[in-house]
């Protein structure tokens, strides 16, 4: 029991706490690609020692980044930030993927790099390259400036990809019937919004070529489906995630559309605006694919400190996906304690 819980119980006996149903989405939190990327940094630190450099945030979560920084990871935005005396140190590329120019730059600098790009993002890269190889101009459905979008566009020559963010962008395109067009999507988009854009593309360009398989990743779809099931009738729906996390922000939007009276994005329990929430009887809770379970536990405890909580676990799917780490790190044992900082096992 936490100190906060003891104080709350002393001030407000359990019987006097207002009742609250907390609907906890499952699946939530880390996906296989995020888990793999974090493991790659942890194992690189175990094998090579500190510092290990990481280009961009390994995943979009401040808690994770700070935890890895405490273990010896150094986060940079560009490779030139690595000091000359540390050019023999490993540098890890983030789960979002990078343009081809980044590993080329690393090789030119004689850097030892480890690519933690999510395999599902790599699949989108291959889909885009296949379109281009077959003579098609590539349309990428995504959000301008997102690292994944920058990485995907950077797989192809300049001018080979056009970014599509809205159905209005589709209307502005001039490409005949689309016989020389192919599309792919960012992996973390709203399933419903993307379906609308794809429908608009296919209506306007009947001959446009779809990717060989769905680009939106299983974890994005599963978490959005869980929120759709859980959000209707809630007085508040909380999504644990970072403001720069695309998949987390989409969960906030999905909850609002599904019927949540309020839908908020928070990174930690301390960000919950308790005084502004009004009367709560039913609260939904999920977490973006880069949010650790230890923060979910923290938020559940914060509600227990204030309410007589009944947990309602809403399981819509069981995820069994597992992506192995890079071959160069498979000789390093990963122990439970190595991931305690995100799993809350310490």
C-alpha positions as CSV (number, residue, x, y, z in Angstrom):
1,X,0.0,0.0,0.0
2,X,1.4,3.4,-0.9
3,X,1.8,6.4,1.4
4,X,-0.8,8.2,-0.6
5,X,-3.2,5.3,-0.1
6,X,-2.6,5.3,3.7
7,X,-3.3,9.0,3.9
8,X,-6.4,8.8,1.8
9,X,-7.8,5.9,3.9
10,X,-7.1,7.9,7.1
11,X,-9.0,10.9,5.8
12,X,-11.7,9.1,3.9
13,X,-12.6,5.6,5.2
14,X,-13.2,3.0,2.5
15,X,-16.9,2.9,3.1
16,X,-17.2,6.7,2.5
17,X,-15.4,6.6,-0.8
18,X,-17.7,7.0,-3.8
19,X,-18.1,3.9,-5.9
20,X,-16.4,3.8,-9.3
21,X,-16.3,1.2,-12.1
22,X,-13.0,1.3,-13.8
23,X,-13.1,-0.4,-17.2
24,X,-9.6,-1.5,-18.1
25,X,-9.0,-2.2,-21.8
26,X,-7.2,-5.3,-22.9
27,X,-5.1,-5.2,-25.0
28,X,-3.4,-2.0,-24.0
29,X,0.2,-0.7,-23.7
30,X,3.3,-2.1,-25.2
31,X,3.1,-3.8,-28.6
32,X,5.7,-6.3,-29.8
33,X,7.5,-3.7,-31.8
34,X,7.9,-1.3,-28.9
35,X,8.9,-4.1,-26.5
36,X,11.6,-5.2,-29.0
37,X,13.0,-1.7,-29.5
38,X,13.3,-1.2,-25.7
39,X,14.9,-4.6,-25.3
40,X,17.5,-3.7,-28.1
41,X,18.6,-0.7,-26.1
42,X,18.7,-2.6,-22.8
43,X,20.7,-5.5,-24.3
44,X,23.1,-3.1,-26.1
45,X,23.8,-1.5,-22.7
46,X,24.4,-4.9,-21.1
47,X,26.6,-6.1,-23.9
48,X,28.6,-2.9,-24.7
49,X,28.2,-0.8,-21.5
50,X,27.3,2.8,-21.4
51,X,27.0,5.0,-23.3
52,X,24.7,3.7,-26.0
53,X,23.5,6.4,-28.3
54,X,19.9,6.4,-29.5
55,X,18.8,8.5,-32.5
56,X,15.5,10.1,-31.7
57,X,13.3,8.8,-28.8
58,X,13.4,5.0,-29.1
59,X,9.6,5.1,-28.6
60,X,7.4,8.1,-27.9
61,X,7.2,7.9,-24.1
62,X,9.0,10.1,-21.6
63,X,8.9,7.5,-18.8
64,X,10.6,4.9,-21.0
65,X,13.2,7.5,-22.3
66,X,14.1,8.6,-18.8
67,X,14.4,5.0,-17.6
68,X,16.8,4.2,-20.4
69,X,18.7,7.4,-19.9
70,X,19.3,6.5,-16.2
71,X,20.8,3.2,-17.4
72,X,23.2,5.0,-19.7
73,X,21.4,5.6,-23.0
74,X,22.2,9.0,-24.6
75,X,19.4,10.4,-26.9
76,X,20.4,12.5,-29.9
77,X,18.5,13.8,-32.9
78,X,21.3,13.5,-35.5
79,X,24.4,11.4,-35.8
80,X,26.8,14.3,-35.9
81,X,26.0,14.9,-32.2
82,X,28.1,11.8,-31.3
83,X,31.5,12.9,-30.1
84,X,34.5,11.8,-32.1
85,X,35.8,9.9,-29.1
86,X,32.6,7.9,-28.9
87,X,32.4,6.8,-32.6
88,X,33.1,3.2,-31.5
89,X,29.9,3.2,-29.3
90,X,26.7,1.6,-30.5
91,X,23.9,3.9,-31.9
92,X,20.4,2.6,-32.1
93,X,17.8,3.8,-34.6
94,X,14.3,4.2,-33.1
95,X,11.3,1.9,-33.6
96,X,9.7,4.5,-36.0
97,X,12.2,3.8,-38.8
98,X,14.6,6.1,-40.5
99,X,15.3,7.3,-44.1
100,X,17.9,5.4,-46.1
101,X,20.2,8.4,-45.7
102,X,20.6,7.7,-42.0
103,X,22.3,4.3,-42.2
104,X,24.3,5.6,-45.1
105,X,25.5,8.4,-43.0
106,X,26.3,6.0,-40.2
107,X,28.4,3.9,-42.5
108,X,30.2,6.9,-43.8
109,X,31.1,7.9,-40.2
110,X,32.2,4.3,-39.5
111,X,29.6,4.0,-36.7
112,X,28.3,0.7,-35.3
113,X,24.5,0.9,-35.5
114,X,21.6,-1.2,-34.5
115,X,18.3,-0.7,-36.3
116,X,15.3,-1.1,-33.9
117,X,12.8,-0.2,-36.6
118,X,9.5,-2.1,-35.9
119,X,9.2,-5.0,-38.3
120,X,5.7,-3.8,-39.2
121,X,7.1,-0.4,-40.2
122,X,9.7,-2.1,-42.2
123,X,6.9,-4.0,-44.0
124,X,5.4,-0.6,-45.0
125,X,8.8,0.4,-46.3
126,X,8.9,-2.7,-48.5
127,X,5.4,-2.1,-49.7
128,X,6.3,1.5,-50.8
129,X,9.5,0.3,-52.5
130,X,7.5,-2.4,-54.4
131,X,5.1,0.2,-55.7
132,X,8.0,2.4,-56.9
133,X,9.8,-0.6,-58.4
134,X,6.6,-1.4,-60.5
135,X,6.5,2.2,-61.8
136,X,3.9,3.6,-59.5
137,X,3.8,7.0,-57.8
138,X,3.4,6.3,-54.1
139,X,0.7,7.9,-51.9
140,X,1.5,7.7,-48.2
141,X,-1.5,8.2,-45.9
142,X,-0.1,9.7,-42.7
143,X,0.7,12.7,-40.6
144,X,3.3,15.3,-41.8
145,X,6.4,15.5,-39.7
146,X,5.9,12.2,-37.8
147,X,9.2,10.2,-37.7
148,X,7.6,7.1,-39.2
149,X,6.3,9.2,-42.2
150,X,9.8,10.8,-42.6
151,X,11.3,7.4,-42.5
152,X,8.9,5.9,-45.0
153,X,9.2,8.8,-47.5
154,X,13.0,8.5,-47.1
155,X,13.0,5.0,-48.5
156,X,12.4,6.4,-52.0
157,X,13.9,9.0,-54.3
158,X,12.7,12.6,-53.9
159,X,9.4,13.2,-55.6
160,X,8.4,9.5,-55.6
161,X,6.0,9.8,-52.6
162,X,3.2,12.2,-52.0
163,X,1.7,12.6,-48.4
164,X,-2.1,12.3,-48.0
165,X,-3.5,13.5,-44.7
166,X,-7.2,14.1,-45.4
167,X,-9.9,13.3,-47.9
168,X,-9.5,16.9,-49.0
169,X,-6.0,16.0,-50.1
170,X,-7.4,13.2,-52.2
171,X,-9.8,15.7,-53.9
172,X,-6.8,17.9,-54.8
173,X,-4.9,15.1,-56.6
174,X,-4.7,15.0,-60.4
175,X,-3.7,11.5,-61.5
176,X,-6.3,10.3,-64.1
177,X,-7.7,6.9,-63.2
178,X,-4.8,6.0,-61.0
179,X,-3.2,3.3,-63.1
180,X,0.2,4.5,-62.0
181,X,-0.6,5.0,-58.3
182,X,-0.1,2.9,-55.3
183,X,-0.8,3.7,-51.6
184,X,0.5,2.7,-48.2
185,X,-0.4,4.0,-44.7
186,X,1.4,5.0,-41.5
187,X,1.0,2.1,-39.1
188,X,-0.5,4.1,-36.2
189,X,-3.4,5.9,-37.8
190,X,-7.1,5.9,-36.9
191,X,-8.6,2.8,-38.5
192,X,-11.9,4.7,-39.3
193,X,-10.2,7.8,-40.7
194,X,-7.9,5.8,-42.8
195,X,-10.8,3.8,-44.2
196,X,-12.5,7.0,-45.3
197,X,-9.3,8.2,-47.1
198,X,-8.8,4.9,-48.8
199,X,-12.4,4.8,-49.9
200,X,-12.0,8.3,-51.4
201,X,-8.8,7.3,-53.2
202,X,-10.4,4.2,-54.7
203,X,-13.5,6.1,-55.7
204,X,-11.5,8.8,-57.4
205,X,-8.8,6.5,-58.8
206,X,-10.4,3.1,-59.6
207,X,-7.1,1.6,-60.8
208,X,-5.0,2.6,-57.8
209,X,-3.1,-0.3,-56.3
210,X,-3.4,-1.1,-52.6
211,X,-0.5,-2.6,-50.6
212,X,-0.3,-6.4,-50.6
213,X,-1.5,-6.5,-46.9
214,X,-2.9,-4.0,-44.5
215,X,-0.4,-1.3,-43.4
216,X,-2.1,-0.3,-40.1
217,X,-0.5,-2.6,-37.5
218,X,-2.4,-5.2,-35.5
219,X,-1.7,-3.4,-32.2
220,X,-3.2,-0.1,-33.4
221,X,-6.3,-1.9,-34.6
222,X,-6.6,-4.0,-31.4
223,X,-6.3,-1.0,-29.1
224,X,-8.8,1.1,-31.0
225,X,-11.3,-1.9,-31.1
226,X,-10.9,-2.2,-27.3
227,X,-11.6,1.5,-26.8
228,X,-14.6,1.3,-29.0
229,X,-16.0,-1.5,-26.9
230,X,-15.2,0.2,-23.6
231,X,-15.8,3.9,-24.0
232,X,-19.6,4.1,-24.6
233,X,-21.3,5.3,-21.4
234,X,-18.1,6.3,-19.6
235,X,-18.0,9.6,-17.7
236,X,-14.3,9.8,-18.4
237,X,-11.9,7.9,-20.7
238,X,-8.2,8.1,-20.0
239,X,-5.5,7.1,-22.5
240,X,-2.0,6.8,-21.1
241,X,0.5,8.1,-23.6
242,X,2.7,10.9,-24.8
243,X,1.5,14.0,-26.7
244,X,3.8,13.1,-29.6
245,X,2.5,9.5,-29.7
246,X,0.4,9.2,-32.8
247,X,-1.3,5.9,-31.8
248,X,-2.1,7.3,-28.3
249,X,-3.7,10.5,-29.7
250,X,-5.8,8.3,-32.0
251,X,-7.1,6.4,-28.9
252,X,-8.3,9.7,-27.4
253,X,-10.2,10.5,-30.6
254,X,-11.7,7.0,-30.8
255,X,-13.0,7.2,-27.2
256,X,-14.6,10.5,-27.8
257,X,-16.3,9.3,-31.0
258,X,-17.4,6.1,-29.2
259,X,-19.4,8.0,-26.6
260,X,-17.1,8.9,-23.7
261,X,-18.3,12.1,-22.0
262,X,-14.7,13.3,-21.6
263,X,-11.6,11.8,-23.2
264,X,-8.1,12.8,-22.1
265,X,-4.5,11.9,-22.7
266,X,-2.2,11.8,-19.7
267,X,1.4,10.7,-19.2
268,X,1.3,10.1,-15.5
269,X,-1.3,10.1,-12.7
270,X,-0.1,13.5,-11.6
271,X,-1.5,15.0,-14.9
272,X,-5.1,13.9,-14.1
273,X,-7.2,17.1,-13.5
274,X,-9.2,15.7,-10.6
275,X,-10.9,18.9,-9.6
276,X,-12.3,19.4,-13.2
277,X,-13.7,16.0,-13.8
278,X,-17.1,16.3,-12.2
279,X,-19.0,13.3,-10.9
280,X,-17.5,10.0,-12.0
281,X,-19.3,6.7,-11.9
282,X,-17.7,4.9,-14.8
283,X,-14.1,5.5,-16.1
284,X,-12.4,3.8,-19.1
285,X,-8.6,3.3,-19.1
286,X,-6.3,2.3,-22.0
287,X,-2.7,2.9,-22.9
288,X,-1.0,3.6,-26.2
289,X,1.5,1.1,-27.7
290,X,4.5,2.9,-26.2
291,X,3.1,3.4,-22.7
292,X,4.5,1.0,-20.0
293,X,2.2,-1.0,-17.7
294,X,3.8,0.5,-14.6
295,X,2.1,3.8,-15.4
296,X,-1.3,2.1,-15.8
297,X,-0.8,0.6,-12.4
298,X,0.0,4.0,-11.0
299,X,-3.2,5.5,-12.4
300,X,-5.3,2.6,-11.1
301,X,-3.9,3.1,-7.6
302,X,-4.6,6.9,-7.9
303,X,-8.3,6.0,-8.5
304,X,-8.2,3.5,-5.6
305,X,-6.9,6.3,-3.3
306,X,-10.0,8.4,-4.1
307,X,-12.8,5.9,-5.0
308,X,-14.1,2.5,-4.0
309,X,-13.0,0.9,-7.3
310,X,-14.5,-2.0,-9.0
311,X,-12.2,-3.2,-11.8
312,X,-14.0,-4.3,-15.0
313,X,-11.5,-6.0,-17.4
314,X,-12.7,-5.6,-21.0
315,X,-10.8,-8.2,-23.0
316,X,-11.5,-8.1,-26.7
317,X,-8.4,-9.8,-28.0
318,X,-5.3,-11.7,-26.8
319,X,-2.1,-10.7,-28.4
320,X,0.6,-13.3,-28.8
321,X,2.9,-11.5,-31.3
322,X,6.7,-11.5,-30.4
323,X,9.4,-10.0,-32.5
324,X,12.9,-11.3,-31.8
325,X,15.7,-8.9,-31.2
326,X,18.6,-8.3,-33.6
327,X,20.9,-11.3,-34.2
328,X,23.9,-9.3,-32.9
329,X,22.2,-9.2,-29.4
330,X,20.7,-12.6,-29.1
331,X,23.8,-13.9,-27.2
332,X,22.9,-11.5,-24.3
333,X,20.4,-13.0,-21.7
334,X,17.4,-10.8,-21.0
335,X,16.4,-11.1,-17.4
336,X,13.2,-10.0,-15.7
337,X,15.0,-7.4,-13.7
338,X,16.3,-5.8,-16.9
339,X,12.8,-4.6,-17.8
340,X,11.6,-3.9,-14.3
341,X,11.7,-0.2,-14.9
342,X,8.8,-0.5,-17.4
343,X,7.0,-3.6,-16.2
344,X,6.8,-2.6,-12.5
345,X,8.4,-5.9,-11.3
346,X,11.0,-4.3,-9.1
